[in-house]
Amino acid sequence: MKEKDLMDSIENEEWVEIENFEEEKLKYEAYAAATLKDEQINIRIPGRDLEELKRKAIEEGLTYQALISSILHKFISGKLVEAK
């Protein structure tokens, strides 16, 4: 897109503000992190935990594998915090 086209689209109010920008940003960062296919692992977890992960993943619009990857990434990077 040329600079003039971009300016025209802004002036014509074709752009909208993203509600909950920080939340959306984190969600898409999780998507990006989940697409890095460096290594594959197999783990065993209780069926109840897997079902709960799948339920939460659906709420977040993710696959359960992407949710697990996101949780592990947050833990490793020190960004996983306990709910109060």
Helices and strands as residue ranges (DSSP letters): H 3-11, H 21-34, H 47-60, H 64-76
